[in-house]
Amino acid sequence: MQTITLNAPDISCGHCVQSVEQAVGQINGVAAVKADAETKDVNVTWDEGKTDLNAITAALDEAGYPARQ
C-alpha cells in the first residue's frame, strides 16, 4: 500500500470534500481517501498493484480539483 498527501487548492467547502472523496474513492485499488477543506489536503492510500498516482491525479483533475504533491 502507498499513501500520499496531495494539495488541492480548489477545495473550499464540505461539498468540495465530498466531491473529491467520491471521485478518488471510486477508483479500483483506492483503500482510503480523506480530503480536508481547511488544509486543502487530500490523503490517499492505494494498492499500487491496482492503480497508480497518475490515475488518482487524473480523477481529481476530471472532478475539477487539480492536486499536486
MODELLER restraints for C-alpha pairs under 7 A, 6 or more apart:
rsr = mdl.restraints
at = mdl.atoms
rsr.add(forms.Gaussian(group=physical.xy_distance, feature=features.Distance(at['CA:1:A'], at['CA:45:A']), mean=6.55, stdev=0.5))
rsr.add(forms.Gaussian(group=physical.xy_distance, feature=features.Distance(at['CA:1:A'], at['CA:46:A']), mean=5.48, stdev=0.5))
rsr.add(forms.Gaussian(group=physical.xy_distance, feature=features.Distance(at['CA:1:A'], at['CA:47:A']), mean=4.68, stdev=0.5))
rsr.add(forms.Gaussian(group=physical.xy_distance, feature=features.Distance(at['CA:1:A'], at['CA:48:A']), mean=6.13, stdev=0.5))
rsr.add(forms.Gaussian(group=physical.xy_distance, feature=features.Distance(at['CA:2:A'], at['CA:45:A']), mean=5.45, stdev=0.5))
rsr.add(forms.Gaussian(group=physical.xy_distance, feature=features.Distance(at['CA:2:A'], at['CA:46:A']), mean=5.41, stdev=0.5))
rsr.add(forms.Gaussian(group=physical.xy_distance, feature=features.Distance(at['CA:2:A'], at['CA:47:A']), mean=6.40, stdev=0.5))
rsr.add(forms.Gaussian(group=physical.xy_distance, feature=features.Distance(at['CA:2:A'], at['CA:48:A']), mean=6.49, stdev=0.5))
rsr.add(forms.Gaussian(group=physical.xy_distance, feature=features.Distance(at['CA:3:A'], at['CA:44:A']), mean=5.51, stdev=0.5))
rsr.add(forms.Gaussian(group=physical.xy_distance, feature=features.Distance(at['CA:3:A'], at['CA:45:A']), mean=4.22, stdev=0.5))
rsr.add(forms.Gaussian(group=physical.xy_distance, feature=features.Distance(at['CA:3:A'], at['CA:46:A']), mean=6.56, stdev=0.5))
rsr.add(forms.Gaussian(group=physical.xy_distance, feature=features.Distance(at['CA:4:A'], at['CA:43:A']), mean=5.75, stdev=0.5))
rsr.add(forms.Gaussian(group=physical.xy_distance, feature=features.Distance(at['CA:4:A'], at['CA:44:A']), mean=5.51, stdev=0.5))
rsr.add(forms.Gaussian(group=physical.xy_distance, feature=features.Distance(at['CA:4:A'], at['CA:45:A']), mean=6.66, stdev=0.5))
rsr.add(forms.Gaussian(group=physical.xy_distance, feature=features.Distance(at['CA:5:A'], at['CA:41:A']), mean=6.36, stdev=0.5))
rsr.add(forms.Gaussian(group=physical.xy_distance, feature=features.Distance(at['CA:5:A'], at['CA:42:A']), mean=5.54, stdev=0.5))
rsr.add(forms.Gaussian(group=physical.xy_distance, feature=features.Distance(at['CA:5:A'], at['CA:43:A']), mean=4.42, stdev=0.5))
rsr.add(forms.Gaussian(group=physical.xy_distance, feature=features.Distance(at['CA:5:A'], at['CA:44:A']), mean=6.47, stdev=0.5))
rsr.add(forms.Gaussian(group=physical.xy_distance, feature=features.Distance(at['CA:5:A'], at['CA:69:A']), mean=6.74, stdev=0.5))
rsr.add(forms.Gaussian(group=physical.xy_distance, feature=features.Distance(at['CA:6:A'], at['CA:41:A']), mean=5.60, stdev=0.5))
rsr.add(forms.Gaussian(group=physical.xy_distance, feature=features.Distance(at['CA:6:A'], at['CA:42:A']), mean=5.10, stdev=0.5))
rsr.add(forms.Gaussian(group=physical.xy_distance, feature=features.Distance(at['CA:6:A'], at['CA:43:A']), mean=6.40, stdev=0.5))
rsr.add(forms.Gaussian(group=physical.xy_distance, feature=features.Distance(at['CA:6:A'], at['CA:67:A']), mean=5.81, stdev=0.5))
rsr.add(forms.Gaussian(group=physical.xy_distance, feature=features.Distance(at['CA:6:A'], at['CA:68:A']), mean=5.27, stdev=0.5))
rsr.add(forms.Gaussian(group=physical.xy_distance, feature=features.Distance(at['CA:6:A'], at['CA:69:A']), mean=4.68, stdev=0.5))
rsr.add(forms.Gaussian(group=physical.xy_distance, feature=features.Distance(at['CA:7:A'], at['CA:40:A']), mean=5.78, stdev=0.5))
rsr.add(forms.Gaussian(group=physical.xy_distance, feature=features.Distance(at['CA:7:A'], at['CA:41:A']), mean=4.63, stdev=0.5))
rsr.add(forms.Gaussian(group=physical.xy_distance, feature=features.Distance(at['CA:7:A'], at['CA:42:A']), mean=6.25, stdev=0.5))
rsr.add(forms.Gaussian(group=physical.xy_distance, feature=features.Distance(at['CA:7:A'], at['CA:67:A']), mean=5.19, stdev=0.5))
rsr.add(forms.Gaussian(group=physical.xy_distance, feature=features.Distance(at['CA:7:A'], at['CA:68:A']), mean=5.45, stdev=0.5))
rsr.add(forms.Gaussian(group=physical.xy_distance, feature=features.Distance(at['CA:7:A'], at['CA:69:A']), mean=6.00, stdev=0.5))
rsr.add(forms.Gaussian(group=physical.xy_distance, feature=features.Distance(at['CA:8:A'], at['CA:40:A']), mean=5.36, stdev=0.5))
rsr.add(forms.Gaussian(group=physical.xy_distance, feature=features.Distance(at['CA:8:A'], at['CA:41:A']), mean=5.96, stdev=0.5))
rsr.add(forms.Gaussian(group=physical.xy_distance, feature=features.Distance(at['CA:8:A'], at['CA:42:A']), mean=6.88, stdev=0.5))
rsr.add(forms.Gaussian(group=physical.xy_distance, feature=features.Distance(at['CA:8:A'], at['CA:65:A']), mean=6.01, stdev=0.5))
rsr.add(forms.Gaussian(group=physical.xy_distance, feature=features.Distance(at['CA:8:A'], at['CA:66:A']), mean=5.83, stdev=0.5))
rsr.add(forms.Gaussian(group=physical.xy_distance, feature=features.Distance(at['CA:8:A'], at['CA:67:A']), mean=4.21, stdev=0.5))
rsr.add(forms.Gaussian(group=physical.xy_distance, feature=features.Distance(at['CA:8:A'], at['CA:68:A']), mean=6.78, stdev=0.5))
rsr.add(forms.Gaussian(group=physical.xy_distance, feature=features.Distance(at['CA:9:A'], at['CA:40:A']), mean=5.49, stdev=0.5))
rsr.add(forms.Gaussian(group=physical.xy_distance, feature=features.Distance(at['CA:10:A'], at['CA:65:A']), mean=5.70, stdev=0.5))
rsr.add(forms.Gaussian(group=physical.xy_distance, feature=features.Distance(at['CA:11:A'], at['CA:17:A']), mean=6.58, stdev=0.5))
rsr.add(forms.Gaussian(group=physical.xy_distance, feature=features.Distance(at['CA:11:A'], at['CA:37:A']), mean=5.33, stdev=0.5))
rsr.add(forms.Gaussian(group=physical.xy_distance, feature=features.Distance(at['CA:11:A'], at['CA:40:A']), mean=5.61, stdev=0.5))
rsr.add(forms.Gaussian(group=physical.xy_distance, feature=features.Distance(at['CA:11:A'], at['CA:65:A']), mean=6.79, stdev=0.5))
rsr.add(forms.Gaussian(group=physical.xy_distance, feature=features.Distance(at['CA:12:A'], at['CA:37:A']), mean=5.05, stdev=0.5))
rsr.add(forms.Gaussian(group=physical.xy_distance, feature=features.Distance(at['CA:13:A'], at['CA:37:A']), mean=5.56, stdev=0.5))
rsr.add(forms.Gaussian(group=physical.xy_distance, feature=features.Distance(at['CA:14:A'], at['CA:37:A']), mean=6.88, stdev=0.5))
rsr.add(forms.Gaussian(group=physical.xy_distance, feature=features.Distance(at['CA:17:A'], at['CA:35:A']), mean=5.38, stdev=0.5))
rsr.add(forms.Gaussian(group=physical.xy_distance, feature=features.Distance(at['CA:17:A'], at['CA:36:A']), mean=6.41, stdev=0.5))
rsr.add(forms.Gaussian(group=physical.xy_distance, feature=features.Distance(at['CA:17:A'], at['CA:37:A']), mean=6.34, stdev=0.5))
rsr.add(forms.Gaussian(group=physical.xy_distance, feature=features.Distance(at['CA:20:A'], at['CA:35:A']), mean=6.82, stdev=0.5))
rsr.add(forms.Gaussian(group=physical.xy_distance, feature=features.Distance(at['CA:20:A'], at['CA:60:A']), mean=6.60, stdev=0.5))
rsr.add(forms.Gaussian(group=physical.xy_distance, feature=features.Distance(at['CA:21:A'], at['CA:33:A']), mean=5.86, stdev=0.5))
rsr.add(forms.Gaussian(group=physical.xy_distance, feature=features.Distance(at['CA:21:A'], at['CA:34:A']), mean=6.33, stdev=0.5))
rsr.add(forms.Gaussian(group=physical.xy_distance, feature=features.Distance(at['CA:21:A'], at['CA:35:A']), mean=6.39, stdev=0.5))
rsr.add(forms.Gaussian(group=physical.xy_distance, feature=features.Distance(at['CA:23:A'], at['CA:59:A']), mean=6.03, stdev=0.5))
rsr.add(forms.Gaussian(group=physical.xy_distance, feature=features.Distance(at['CA:23:A'], at['CA:60:A']), mean=6.67, stdev=0.5))
rsr.add(forms.Gaussian(group=physical.xy_distance, feature=features.Distance(at['CA:23:A'], at['CA:63:A']), mean=6.53, stdev=0.5))
rsr.add(forms.Gaussian(group=physical.xy_distance, feature=features.Distance(at['CA:24:A'], at['CA:33:A']), mean=6.86, stdev=0.5))
rsr.add(forms.Gaussian(group=physical.xy_distance, feature=features.Distance(at['CA:24:A'], at['CA:56:A']), mean=6.15, stdev=0.5))
rsr.add(forms.Gaussian(group=physical.xy_distance, feature=features.Distance(at['CA:24:A'], at['CA:59:A']), mean=6.19, stdev=0.5))
rsr.add(forms.Gaussian(group=physical.xy_distance, feature=features.Distance(at['CA:24:A'], at['CA:60:A']), mean=6.87, stdev=0.5))
rsr.add(forms.Gaussian(group=physical.xy_distance, feature=features.Distance(at['CA:25:A'], at['CA:32:A']), mean=6.93, stdev=0.5))
rsr.add(forms.Gaussian(group=physical.xy_distance, feature=features.Distance(at['CA:25:A'], at['CA:33:A']), mean=6.22, stdev=0.5))
rsr.add(forms.Gaussian(group=physical.xy_distance, feature=features.Distance(at['CA:28:A'], at['CA:50:A']), mean=6.59, stdev=0.5))
rsr.add(forms.Gaussian(group=physical.xy_distance, feature=features.Distance(at['CA:28:A'], at['CA:51:A']), mean=6.81, stdev=0.5))
rsr.add(forms.Gaussian(group=physical.xy_distance, feature=features.Distance(at['CA:29:A'], at['CA:46:A']), mean=5.49, stdev=0.5))
rsr.add(forms.Gaussian(group=physical.xy_distance, feature=features.Distance(at['CA:29:A'], at['CA:47:A']), mean=5.08, stdev=0.5))
rsr.add(forms.Gaussian(group=physical.xy_distance, feature=features.Distance(at['CA:29:A'], at['CA:50:A']), mean=4.91, stdev=0.5))
rsr.add(forms.Gaussian(group=physical.xy_distance, feature=features.Distance(at['CA:29:A'], at['CA:51:A']), mean=5.60, stdev=0.5))
rsr.add(forms.Gaussian(group=physical.xy_distance, feature=features.Distance(at['CA:30:A'], at['CA:45:A']), mean=6.03, stdev=0.5))
rsr.add(forms.Gaussian(group=physical.xy_distance, feature=features.Distance(at['CA:30:A'], at['CA:46:A']), mean=4.16, stdev=0.5))
rsr.add(forms.Gaussian(group=physical.xy_distance, feature=features.Distance(at['CA:30:A'], at['CA:47:A']), mean=6.34, stdev=0.5))
rsr.add(forms.Gaussian(group=physical.xy_distance, feature=features.Distance(at['CA:31:A'], at['CA:45:A']), mean=5.48, stdev=0.5))
rsr.add(forms.Gaussian(group=physical.xy_distance, feature=features.Distance(at['CA:31:A'], at['CA:46:A']), mean=5.12, stdev=0.5))
rsr.add(forms.Gaussian(group=physical.xy_distance, feature=features.Distance(at['CA:32:A'], at['CA:44:A']), mean=5.72, stdev=0.5))
rsr.add(forms.Gaussian(group=physical.xy_distance, feature=features.Distance(at['CA:32:A'], at['CA:45:A']), mean=5.12, stdev=0.5))
rsr.add(forms.Gaussian(group=physical.xy_distance, feature=features.Distance(at['CA:32:A'], at['CA:46:A']), mean=6.96, stdev=0.5))
rsr.add(forms.Gaussian(group=physical.xy_distance, feature=features.Distance(at['CA:33:A'], at['CA:42:A']), mean=6.95, stdev=0.5))
rsr.add(forms.Gaussian(group=physical.xy_distance, feature=features.Distance(at['CA:33:A'], at['CA:43:A']), mean=5.59, stdev=0.5))
rsr.add(forms.Gaussian(group=physical.xy_distance, feature=features.Distance(at['CA:33:A'], at['CA:44:A']), mean=4.51, stdev=0.5))
rsr.add(forms.Gaussian(group=physical.xy_distance, feature=features.Distance(at['CA:33:A'], at['CA:45:A']), mean=6.50, stdev=0.5))
rsr.add(forms.Gaussian(group=physical.xy_distance, feature=features.Distance(at['CA:34:A'], at['CA:42:A']), mean=5.70, stdev=0.5))
rsr.add(forms.Gaussian(group=physical.xy_distance, feature=features.Distance(at['CA:34:A'], at['CA:43:A']), mean=5.21, stdev=0.5))
rsr.add(forms.Gaussian(group=physical.xy_distance, feature=features.Distance(at['CA:34:A'], at['CA:44:A']), mean=6.66, stdev=0.5))
rsr.add(forms.Gaussian(group=physical.xy_distance, feature=features.Distance(at['CA:35:A'], at['CA:41:A']), mean=5.78, stdev=0.5))
rsr.add(forms.Gaussian(group=physical.xy_distance, feature=features.Distance(at['CA:35:A'], at['CA:42:A']), mean=4.29, stdev=0.5))
rsr.add(forms.Gaussian(group=physical.xy_distance, feature=features.Distance(at['CA:35:A'], at['CA:43:A']), mean=6.33, stdev=0.5))
rsr.add(forms.Gaussian(group=physical.xy_distance, feature=features.Distance(at['CA:36:A'], at['CA:42:A']), mean=6.47, stdev=0.5))
rsr.add(forms.Gaussian(group=physical.xy_distance, feature=features.Distance(at['CA:57:A'], at['CA:66:A']), mean=6.93, stdev=0.5))
rsr.add(forms.Gaussian(group=physical.xy_distance, feature=features.Distance(at['CA:57:A'], at['CA:67:A']), mean=6.32, stdev=0.5))
rsr.add(forms.Gaussian(group=physical.xy_distance, feature=features.Distance(at['CA:60:A'], at['CA:66:A']), mean=5.40, stdev=0.5))
rsr.add(forms.Gaussian(group=physical.xy_distance, feature=features.Distance(at['CA:60:A'], at['CA:67:A']), mean=6.64, stdev=0.5))
